[in-house]
Amino acid sequence: MTNWVRLLAGEFHGFYHDCRVLSDEVPPELTQARLWLVEGVQIGLAIALDLLGVRAPEAM
């Protein structure tokens, strides 16, 4: 489980670094898809961290 959390966080970090999620230059449908991806990662990490007994920060 810990490896999966680390890999997901690493992959998401790469995505977030390379792809603008909120930008006037990005078409609205792509922005929506990216927001869904962000939400999915947030949910996945929250569930995995909860299973591991780790508290996730509300904001950074």
N, CA, C, O and CB atoms as a CASP TS submission, in Angstrom:
PFRMAT TS
TARGET T0000
AUTHOR 0000-0000-0000
METHOD Language model
MODEL 1
PARENT N/A
ATOM      1  N   MET     1       0.830  -1.196   0.000  1.00  0.00           N
ATOM      2  CA  MET     1       0.000   0.000   0.000  1.00  0.00           C
ATOM      3  C   MET     1       0.873   1.258   0.000  1.00  0.00           C
ATOM      4  O   MET     1       0.603   2.211  -0.731  1.00  0.00           O
ATOM      5  CB  MET     1      -0.943   0.000   1.217  1.00  0.00           C
ATOM      6  N   THR     2       1.907   1.248   0.817  1.00  0.00           N
ATOM      7  CA  THR     2       2.757   2.437   0.883  1.00  0.00           C
ATOM      8  C   THR     2       3.449   2.705  -0.448  1.00  0.00           C
ATOM      9  O   THR     2       3.614   3.861  -0.836  1.00  0.00           O
ATOM     10  CB  THR     2       3.798   2.283   1.985  1.00  0.00           C
ATOM     11  N   ASN     3       3.852   1.655  -1.147  1.00  0.00           N
ATOM     12  CA  ASN     3       4.459   1.854  -2.469  1.00  0.00           C
ATOM     13  C   ASN     3       3.464   2.465  -3.444  1.00  0.00           C
ATOM     14  O   ASN     3       3.819   3.340  -4.233  1.00  0.00           O
ATOM     15  CB  ASN     3       4.985   0.523  -3.024  1.00  0.00           C
ATOM     16  N   TRP     4       2.226   2.008  -3.390  1.00  0.00           N
ATOM     17  CA  TRP     4       1.200   2.541  -4.282  1.00  0.00           C
ATOM     18  C   TRP     4       0.968   4.025  -4.004  1.00  0.00           C
ATOM     19  O   TRP     4       0.855   4.817  -4.939  1.00  0.00           O
ATOM     20  CB  TRP     4      -0.116   1.754  -4.124  1.00  0.00           C
ATOM     21  N   VAL     5       0.896   4.407  -2.743  1.00  0.00           N
ATOM     22  CA  VAL     5       0.705   5.814  -2.376  1.00  0.00           C
ATOM     23  C   VAL     5       1.878   6.646  -2.886  1.00  0.00           C
ATOM     24  O   VAL     5       1.683   7.721  -3.453  1.00  0.00           O
ATOM     25  CB  VAL     5       0.558   5.970  -0.837  1.00  0.00           C
ATOM     26  N   ARG     6       3.082   6.151  -2.684  1.00  0.00           N
ATOM     27  CA  ARG     6       4.272   6.878  -3.133  1.00  0.00           C
ATOM     28  C   ARG     6       4.293   7.015  -4.655  1.00  0.00           C
ATOM     29  O   ARG     6       4.601   8.087  -5.177  1.00  0.00           O
ATOM     30  CB  ARG     6       5.546   6.166  -2.651  1.00  0.00           C
ATOM     31  N   LEU     7       3.967   5.940  -5.365  1.00  0.00           N
ATOM     32  CA  LEU     7       3.944   5.994  -6.825  1.00  0.00           C
ATOM     33  C   LEU     7       2.861   6.933  -7.341  1.00  0.00           C
ATOM     34  O   LEU     7       3.105   7.713  -8.261  1.00  0.00           O
ATOM     35  CB  LEU     7       3.734   4.603  -7.397  1.00  0.00           C
ATOM     36  N   LEU     8       1.671   6.865  -6.760  1.00  0.00           N
ATOM     37  CA  LEU     8       0.587   7.741  -7.188  1.00  0.00           C
ATOM     38  C   LEU     8       0.946   9.194  -6.949  1.00  0.00           C
ATOM     39  O   LEU     8       0.727  10.043  -7.813  1.00  0.00           O
ATOM     40  CB  LEU     8      -0.707   7.393  -6.458  1.00  0.00           C
ATOM     41  N   ALA     9       1.494   9.482  -5.785  1.00  0.00           N
ATOM     42  CA  ALA     9       1.891  10.856  -5.478  1.00  0.00           C
ATOM     43  C   ALA     9       2.969  11.334  -6.443  1.00  0.00           C
ATOM     44  O   ALA     9       2.931  12.481  -6.890  1.00  0.00           O
ATOM     45  CB  ALA     9       2.392  10.963  -4.030  1.00  0.00           C
ATOM     46  N   GLY    10       3.916  10.482  -6.766  1.00  0.00           N
ATOM     47  CA  GLY    10       4.973  10.852  -7.701  1.00  0.00           C
ATOM     48  C   GLY    10       4.450  11.100  -9.099  1.00  0.00           C
ATOM     49  O   GLY    10       4.840  12.070  -9.749  1.00  0.00           O
ATOM     50  N   GLU    11       3.571  10.231  -9.566  1.00  0.00           N
ATOM     51  CA  GLU    11       2.982  10.406 -10.898  1.00  0.00           C
ATOM     52  C   GLU    11       2.124  11.667 -10.943  1.00  0.00           C
ATOM     53  O   GLU    11       2.153  12.405 -11.929  1.00  0.00           O
ATOM     54  CB  GLU    11       2.137   9.173 -11.284  1.00  0.00           C
ATOM     55  N   PHE    12       1.369  11.914  -9.891  1.00  0.00           N
ATOM     56  CA  PHE    12       0.535  13.113  -9.871  1.00  0.00           C
ATOM     57  C   PHE    12       1.399  14.369  -9.840  1.00  0.00           C
ATOM     58  O   PHE    12       1.079  15.363 -10.493  1.00  0.00           O
ATOM     59  CB  PHE    12      -0.414  13.090  -8.662  1.00  0.00           C
ATOM     60  N   HIS    13       2.478  14.325  -9.093  1.00  0.00           N
ATOM     61  CA  HIS    13       3.380  15.476  -9.045  1.00  0.00           C
ATOM     62  C   HIS    13       3.908  15.799 -10.450  1.00  0.00           C
ATOM     63  O   HIS    13       3.957  16.962 -10.850  1.00  0.00           O
ATOM     64  CB  HIS    13       4.558  15.202  -8.073  1.00  0.00           C
ATOM     65  N   GLY    14       4.298  14.768 -11.183  1.00  0.00           N
ATOM     66  CA  GLY    14       4.765  14.965 -12.553  1.00  0.00           C
ATOM     67  C   GLY    14       3.680  15.547 -13.446  1.00  0.00           C
ATOM     68  O   GLY    14       3.944  16.458 -14.230  1.00  0.00           O
ATOM     69  N   PHE    15       2.476  15.033 -13.335  1.00  0.00           N
ATOM     70  CA  PHE    15       1.352  15.550 -14.114  1.00  0.00           C
ATOM     71  C   PHE    15       1.101  17.014 -13.777  1.00  0.00           C
ATOM     72  O   PHE    15       0.958  17.847 -14.672  1.00  0.00           O
ATOM     73  CB  PHE    15       0.083  14.717 -13.857  1.00  0.00           C
ATOM     74  N   TYR    16       1.048  17.326 -12.487  1.00  0.00           N
ATOM     75  CA  TYR    16       0.718  18.689 -12.062  1.00  0.00           C
ATOM     76  C   TYR    16       1.812  19.674 -12.470  1.00  0.00           C
ATOM     77  O   TYR    16       1.538  20.843 -12.740  1.00  0.00           O
ATOM     78  CB  TYR    16       0.507  18.739 -10.543  1.00  0.00           C
ATOM     79  N   HIS    17       3.038  19.195 -12.510  1.00  0.00           N
ATOM     80  CA  HIS    17       4.153  20.044 -12.925  1.00  0.00           C
ATOM     81  C   HIS    17       4.085  20.336 -14.430  1.00  0.00           C
ATOM     82  O   HIS    17       4.393  21.446 -14.862  1.00  0.00           O
ATOM     83  CB  HIS    17       5.497  19.375 -12.571  1.00  0.00           C
ATOM     84  N   ASP    18       3.684  19.345 -15.218  1.00  0.00           N
ATOM     85  CA  ASP    18       3.707  19.459 -16.679  1.00  0.00           C
ATOM     86  C   ASP    18       2.422  19.998 -17.294  1.00  0.00           C
ATOM     87  O   ASP    18       2.456  20.545 -18.396  1.00  0.00           O
ATOM     88  CB  ASP    18       3.996  18.130 -17.268  1.00  0.00           C
ATOM     89  N   CYS    19       1.293  19.856 -16.611  1.00  0.00           N
ATOM     90  CA  CYS    19      -0.009  20.200 -17.201  1.00  0.00           C
ATOM     91  C   CYS    19      -0.717  21.260 -16.371  1.00  0.00           C
ATOM     92  O   CYS    19      -0.942  21.082 -15.174  1.00  0.00           O
ATOM     93  CB  CYS    19      -0.897  18.949 -17.322  1.00  0.00           C
ATOM     94  N   ARG    20      -1.058  22.344 -17.010  1.00  0.00           N
ATOM     95  CA  ARG    20      -1.839  23.368 -16.316  1.00  0.00           C
ATOM     96  C   ARG    20      -3.266  22.857 -16.157  1.00  0.00           C
ATOM     97  O   ARG    20      -3.903  22.434 -17.122  1.00  0.00           O
ATOM     98  CB  ARG    20      -1.813  24.732 -17.092  1.00  0.00           C
ATOM     99  N   VAL    21      -3.748  22.905 -14.929  1.00  0.00           N
ATOM    100  CA  VAL    21      -5.117  22.445 -14.669  1.00  0.00           C
ATOM    101  C   VAL    21      -6.086  23.597 -14.904  1.00  0.00           C
ATOM    102  O   VAL    21      -7.084  23.435 -15.605  1.00  0.00           O
ATOM    103  CB  VAL    21      -5.260  21.895 -13.215  1.00  0.00           C
ATOM    104  N   LEU    22      -5.801  24.747 -14.328  1.00  0.00           N
ATOM    105  CA  LEU    22      -6.647  25.921 -14.485  1.00  0.00           C
ATOM    106  C   LEU    22      -5.895  26.976 -15.288  1.00  0.00           C
ATOM    107  O   LEU    22      -4.927  27.563 -14.805  1.00  0.00           O
ATOM    108  CB  LEU    22      -7.081  26.483 -13.105  1.00  0.00           C
ATOM    109  N   SER    23      -6.344  27.208 -16.501  1.00  0.00           N
ATOM    110  CA  SER    23      -5.699  28.182 -17.364  1.00  0.00           C
ATOM    111  C   SER    23      -6.670  28.612 -18.452  1.00  0.00           C
ATOM    112  O   SER    23      -7.457  27.807 -18.951  1.00  0.00           O
ATOM    113  CB  SER    23      -4.408  27.606 -17.978  1.00  0.00           C
ATOM    114  N   ASP    24      -6.607  29.871 -18.810  1.00  0.00           N
ATOM    115  CA  ASP    24      -7.440  30.361 -19.904  1.00  0.00           C
ATOM    116  C   ASP    24      -7.016  29.765 -21.241  1.00  0.00           C
ATOM    117  O   ASP    24      -7.786  29.781 -22.201  1.00  0.00           O
ATOM    118  CB  ASP    24      -7.381  31.881 -19.971  1.00  0.00           C
ATOM    119  N   GLU    25      -5.801  29.241 -21.307  1.00  0.00           N
ATOM    120  CA  GLU    25      -5.267  28.669 -22.544  1.00  0.00           C
ATOM    121  C   GLU    25      -5.710  27.225 -22.770  1.00  0.00           C
ATOM    122  O   GLU    25      -5.502  26.674 -23.851  1.00  0.00           O
ATOM    123  CB  GLU    25      -3.758  28.734 -22.527  1.00  0.00           C
ATOM    124  N   VAL    26      -6.317  26.614 -21.763  1.00  0.00           N
ATOM    125  CA  VAL    26      -6.745  25.217 -21.847  1.00  0.00           C
ATOM    126  C   VAL    26      -8.240  25.176 -22.155  1.00  0.00           C
ATOM    127  O   VAL    26      -9.018  25.872 -21.504  1.00  0.00           O
ATOM    128  CB  VAL    26      -6.428  24.451 -20.521  1.00  0.00           C
ATOM    129  N   PRO    27      -8.655  24.373 -23.139  1.00  0.00           N
ATOM    130  CA  PRO    27     -10.084  24.257 -23.450  1.00  0.00           C
ATOM    131  C   PRO    27     -10.881  23.794 -22.222  1.00  0.00           C
ATOM    132  O   PRO    27     -10.381  23.010 -21.415  1.00  0.00           O
ATOM    133  CB  PRO    27     -10.298  23.275 -24.623  1.00  0.00           C
ATOM    134  N   PRO    28     -12.107  24.277 -22.085  1.00  0.00           N
ATOM    135  CA  PRO    28     -12.924  23.938 -20.902  1.00  0.00           C
ATOM    136  C   PRO    28     -13.094  22.433 -20.680  1.00  0.00           C
ATOM    137  O   PRO    28     -13.074  21.979 -19.536  1.00  0.00           O
ATOM    138  CB  PRO    28     -14.288  24.571 -21.033  1.00  0.00           C
ATOM    139  N   GLU    29     -13.261  21.657 -21.744  1.00  0.00           N
ATOM    140  CA  GLU    29     -13.457  20.212 -21.557  1.00  0.00           C
ATOM    141  C   GLU    29     -12.181  19.545 -21.045  1.00  0.00           C
ATOM    142  O   GLU    29     -12.261  18.575 -20.291  1.00  0.00           O
ATOM    143  CB  GLU    29     -13.900  19.555 -22.879  1.00  0.00           C
ATOM    144  N   LEU    30     -11.020  20.037 -21.433  1.00  0.00           N
ATOM    145  CA  LEU    30      -9.764  19.501 -20.921  1.00  0.00           C
ATOM    146  C   LEU    30      -9.565  19.920 -19.463  1.00  0.00           C
ATOM    147  O   LEU    30      -9.088  19.136 -18.642  1.00  0.00           O
ATOM    148  CB  LEU    30      -8.577  19.979 -21.788  1.00  0.00           C
ATOM    149  N   THR    31      -9.932  21.153 -19.153  1.00  0.00           N
ATOM    150  CA  THR    31      -9.873  21.607 -17.763  1.00  0.00           C
ATOM    151  C   THR    31     -10.744  20.722 -16.887  1.00  0.00           C
ATOM    152  O   THR    31     -10.323  20.318 -15.803  1.00  0.00           O
ATOM    153  CB  THR    31     -10.317  23.080 -17.647  1.00  0.00           C
ATOM    154  N   GLN    32     -11.967  20.413 -17.348  1.00  0.00           N
ATOM    155  CA  GLN    32     -12.866  19.566 -16.564  1.00  0.00           C
ATOM    156  C   GLN    32     -12.286  18.178 -16.369  1.00  0.00           C
ATOM    157  O   GLN    32     -12.355  17.626 -15.271  1.00  0.00           O
ATOM    158  CB  GLN    32     -14.228  19.468 -17.238  1.00  0.00           C
ATOM    159  N   ALA    33     -11.718  17.608 -17.414  1.00  0.00           N
ATOM    160  CA  ALA    33     -11.115  16.279 -17.302  1.00  0.00           C
ATOM    161  C   ALA    33      -9.963  16.290 -16.303  1.00  0.00           C
ATOM    162  O   ALA    33      -9.813  15.358 -15.513  1.00  0.00           O
ATOM    163  CB  ALA    33     -10.620  15.793 -18.676  1.00  0.00           C
ATOM    164  N   ARG    34      -9.150  17.342 -16.337  1.00  0.00           N
ATOM    165  CA  ARG    34      -8.032  17.439 -15.411  1.00  0.00           C
ATOM    166  C   ARG    34      -8.509  17.627 -13.976  1.00  0.00           C
ATOM    167  O   ARG    34      -7.901  17.099 -13.044  1.00  0.00           O
ATOM    168  CB  ARG    34      -7.119  18.586 -15.810  1.00  0.00           C
ATOM    169  N   LEU    35      -9.593  18.374 -13.795  1.00  0.00           N
ATOM    170  CA  LEU    35     -10.148  18.535 -12.452  1.00  0.00           C
ATOM    171  C   LEU    35     -10.677  17.209 -11.915  1.00  0.00           C
ATOM    172  O   LEU    35     -10.536  16.918 -10.727  1.00  0.00           O
ATOM    173  CB  LEU    35     -11.266  19.583 -12.458  1.00  0.00           C
ATOM    174  N   TRP    36     -11.283  16.405 -12.784  1.00  0.00           N
ATOM    175  CA  TRP    36     -11.741  15.079 -12.353  1.00  0.00           C
ATOM    176  C   TRP    36     -10.559  14.202 -11.974  1.00  0.00           C
ATOM    177  O   TRP    36     -10.638  13.432 -11.016  1.00  0.00           O
ATOM    178  CB  TRP    36     -12.568  14.402 -13.462  1.00  0.00           C
ATOM    179  N   LEU    37      -9.462  14.311 -12.718  1.00  0.00           N
ATOM    180  CA  LEU    37      -8.268  13.550 -12.381  1.00  0.00           C
ATOM    181  C   LEU    37      -7.726  13.976 -11.019  1.00  0.00           C
ATOM    182  O   LEU    37      -7.362  13.132 -10.200  1.00  0.00           O
ATOM    183  CB  LEU    37      -7.194  13.729 -13.462  1.00  0.00           C
ATOM    184  N   VAL    38      -7.674  15.277 -10.782  1.00  0.00           N
ATOM    185  CA  VAL    38      -7.212  15.790  -9.485  1.00  0.00           C
ATOM    186  C   VAL    38      -8.096  15.259  -8.368  1.00  0.00           C
ATOM    187  O   VAL    38      -7.596  14.816  -7.334  1.00  0.00           O
ATOM    188  CB  VAL    38      -7.205  17.336  -9.474  1.00  0.00           C
ATOM    189  N   GLU    39      -9.401  15.303  -8.572  1.00  0.00           N
ATOM    190  CA  GLU    39     -10.324  14.817  -7.547  1.00  0.00           C
ATOM    191  C   GLU    39     -10.145  13.315  -7.305  1.00  0.00           C
ATOM    192  O   GLU    39     -10.175  12.862  -6.161  1.00  0.00           O
ATOM    193  CB  GLU    39     -11.774  15.117  -7.954  1.00  0.00           C
ATOM    194  N   GLY    40      -9.962  12.555  -8.369  1.00  0.00           N
ATOM    195  CA  GLY    40      -9.758  11.113  -8.219  1.00  0.00           C
ATOM    196  C   GLY    40      -8.503  10.790  -7.442  1.00  0.00           C
ATOM    197  O   GLY    40      -8.503   9.897  -6.595  1.00  0.00           O
ATOM    198  N   VAL    41      -7.429  11.513  -7.725  1.00  0.00           N
ATOM    199  CA  VAL    41      -6.182  11.303  -6.982  1.00  0.00           C
ATOM    200  C   VAL    41      -6.373  11.688  -5.523  1.00  0.00           C
ATOM    201  O   VAL    41      -5.896  10.991  -4.628  1.00  0.00           O
ATOM    202  CB  VAL    41      -5.024  12.119  -7.605  1.00  0.00           C
ATOM    203  N   GLN    42      -7.068  12.792  -5.281  1.00  0.00           N
ATOM    204  CA  GLN    42      -7.322  13.224  -3.902  1.00  0.00           C
ATOM    205  C   GLN    42      -8.080  12.146  -3.132  1.00  0.00           C
ATOM    206  O   GLN    42      -7.727  11.826  -1.997  1.00  0.00           O
ATOM    207  CB  GLN    42      -8.115  14.547  -3.885  1.00  0.00           C
ATOM    208  N   ILE    43      -9.102  11.598  -3.736  1.00  0.00           N
ATOM    209  CA  ILE    43      -9.899  10.556  -3.079  1.00  0.00           C
ATOM    210  C   ILE    43      -9.050   9.310  -2.841  1.00  0.00           C
ATOM    211  O   ILE    43      -9.072   8.739  -1.751  1.00  0.00           O
ATOM    212  CB  ILE    43     -11.142  10.203  -3.929  1.00  0.00           C
ATOM    213  N   GLY    44      -8.304   8.890  -3.863  1.00  0.00           N
ATOM    214  CA  GLY    44      -7.468   7.698  -3.731  1.00  0.00           C
ATOM    215  C   GLY    44      -6.426   7.839  -2.636  1.00  0.00           C
ATOM    216  O   GLY    44      -6.230   6.928  -1.832  1.00  0.00           O
ATOM    217  N   LEU    45      -5.760   8.983  -2.609  1.00  0.00           N
ATOM    218  CA  LEU    45      -4.748   9.205  -1.572  1.00  0.00           C
ATOM    219  C   LEU    45      -5.373   9.278  -0.185  1.00  0.00           C
ATOM    220  O   LEU    45      -4.817   8.745   0.775  1.00  0.00           O
ATOM    221  CB  LEU    45      -3.971  10.487  -1.856  1.00  0.00           C
ATOM    222  N   ALA    46      -6.520   9.931  -0.074  1.00  0.00           N
ATOM    223  CA  ALA    46      -7.182  10.047   1.229  1.00  0.00           C
ATOM    224  C   ALA    46      -7.582   8.673   1.761  1.00  0.00           C
ATOM    225  O   ALA    46      -7.392   8.389   2.943  1.00  0.00           O
ATOM    226  CB  ALA    46      -8.420  10.953   1.124  1.00  0.00           C
ATOM    227  N   ILE    47      -8.129   7.831   0.908  1.00  0.00           N
ATOM    228  CA  ILE    47      -8.539   6.491   1.339  1.00  0.00           C
ATOM    229  C   ILE    47      -7.320   5.664   1.732  1.00  0.00           C
ATOM    230  O   ILE    47      -7.322   5.005   2.772  1.00  0.00           O
ATOM    231  CB  ILE    47      -9.331   5.777   0.223  1.00  0.00           C
ATOM    232  N   ALA    48      -6.280   5.699   0.902  1.00  0.00           N
ATOM    233  CA  ALA    48      -5.085   4.912   1.188  1.00  0.00           C
ATOM    234  C   ALA    48      -4.406   5.379   2.470  1.00  0.00           C
ATOM    235  O   ALA    48      -3.997   4.554   3.287  1.00  0.00           O
ATOM    236  CB  ALA    48      -4.108   4.993   0.020  1.00  0.00           C
ATOM    237  N   LEU    49      -4.282   6.677   2.654  1.00  0.00           N
ATOM    238  CA  LEU    49      -3.652   7.184   3.871  1.00  0.00           C
ATOM    239  C   LEU    49      -4.479   6.837   5.103  1.00  0.00           C
ATOM    240  O   LEU    49      -3.927   6.525   6.158  1.00  0.00           O
ATOM    241  CB  LEU    49      -3.458   8.698   3.778  1.00  0.00           C
ATOM    242  N   ASP    50      -5.802   6.892   4.969  1.00  0.00           N
ATOM    243  CA  ASP    50      -6.663   6.509   6.089  1.00  0.00           C
ATOM    244  C   ASP    50      -6.454   5.040   6.447  1.00  0.00           C
ATOM    245  O   ASP    50      -6.382   4.692   7.625  1.00  0.00           O
ATOM    246  CB  ASP    50      -8.144   6.770   5.747  1.00  0.00           C
ATOM    247  N   LEU    51      -6.357   4.182   5.439  1.00  0.00           N
ATOM    248  CA  LEU    51      -6.112   2.761   5.699  1.00  0.00           C
ATOM    249  C   LEU    51      -4.770   2.542   6.389  1.00  0.00           C
ATOM    250  O   LEU    51      -4.614   1.610   7.179  1.00  0.00           O
ATOM    251  CB  LEU    51      -6.159   1.968   4.394  1.00  0.00           C
ATOM    252  N   LEU    52      -3.812   3.399   6.089  1.00  0.00           N
ATOM    253  CA  LEU    52      -2.497   3.301   6.713  1.00  0.00           C
ATOM    254  C   LEU    52      -2.437   3.991   8.072  1.00  0.00           C
ATOM    255  O   LEU    52      -1.438   3.888   8.784  1.00  0.00           O
ATOM    256  CB  LEU    52      -1.455   3.893   5.800  1.00  0.00           C
ATOM    257  N   GLY    53      -3.515   4.696   8.430  1.00  0.00           N
ATOM    258  CA  GLY    53      -3.555   5.386   9.712  1.00  0.00           C
ATOM    259  C   GLY    53      -2.778   6.693   9.711  1.00  0.00           C
ATOM    260  O   GLY    53      -2.311   7.146  10.756  1.00  0.00           O
ATOM    261  N   VAL    54      -2.639   7.301   8.529  1.00  0.00           N
ATOM    262  CA  VAL    54      -1.874   8.542   8.392  1.00  0.00           C
ATOM    263  C   VAL    54      -2.854   9.677   8.141  1.00  0.00           C
ATOM    264  O   VAL    54      -3.760   9.552   7.317  1.00  0.00           O
ATOM    265  CB  VAL    54      -0.818   8.444   7.235  1.00  0.00           C
ATOM    266  N   ARG    55      -2.670  10.788   8.854  1.00  0.00           N
ATOM    267  CA  ARG    55      -3.521  11.960   8.629  1.00  0.00           C
ATOM    268  C   ARG    55      -2.965  12.768   7.473  1.00  0.00           C
ATOM    269  O   ARG    55      -1.771  13.066   7.426  1.00  0.00           O
ATOM    270  CB  ARG    55      -3.622  12.834   9.906  1.00  0.00           C
ATOM    271  N   ALA    56      -3.828  13.117   6.551  1.00  0.00           N
ATOM    272  CA  ALA    56      -3.433  13.943   5.405  1.00  0.00           C
ATOM    273  C   ALA    56      -3.740  15.399   5.726  1.00  0.00           C
ATOM    274  O   ALA    56      -4.758  15.693   6.354  1.00  0.00           O
ATOM    275  CB  ALA    56      -4.171  13.493   4.096  1.00  0.00           C
ATOM    276  N   PRO    57      -2.880  16.306   5.307  1.00  0.00           N
ATOM    277  CA  PRO    57      -3.155  17.736   5.554  1.00  0.00           C
ATOM    278  C   PRO    57      -4.361  18.195   4.747  1.00  0.00           C
ATOM    279  O   PRO    57      -4.582  17.744   3.623  1.00  0.00           O
ATOM    280  CB  PRO    57      -1.919  18.602   5.200  1.00  0.00           C
ATOM    281  N   GLU    58      -5.130  19.092   5.332  1.00  0.00           N
ATOM    282  CA  GLU    58      -6.289  19.652   4.629  1.00  0.00           C
ATOM    283  C   GLU    58      -5.853  20.609   3.525  1.00  0.00           C
ATOM    284  O   GLU    58      -6.492  20.692   2.476  1.00  0.00           O
ATOM    285  CB  GLU    58      -7.214  20.378   5.616  1.00  0.00           C
ATOM    286  N   ALA    59      -4.760  21.330   3.769  1.00  0.00           N
ATOM    287  CA  ALA    59      -4.253  22.290   2.787  1.00  0.00           C
ATOM    288  C   ALA    59      -2.737  22.357   2.918  1.00  0.00           C
ATOM    289  O   ALA    59      -2.162  21.991   3.943  1.00  0.00           O
ATOM    290  CB  ALA    59      -4.897  23.705   2.987  1.00  0.00           C
ATOM    291  N   MET    60      -2.113  22.834   1.853  1.00  0.00           N
ATOM    292  CA  MET    60      -0.657  22.975   1.885  1.00  0.00           C
ATOM    293  C   MET    60      -0.292  24.383   1.482  1.00  0.00           C
ATOM    294  O   MET    60       0.889  24.727   1.440  1.00  0.00           O
ATOM    295  CB  MET    60       0.033  21.946   0.957  1.00  0.00           C
TER
END
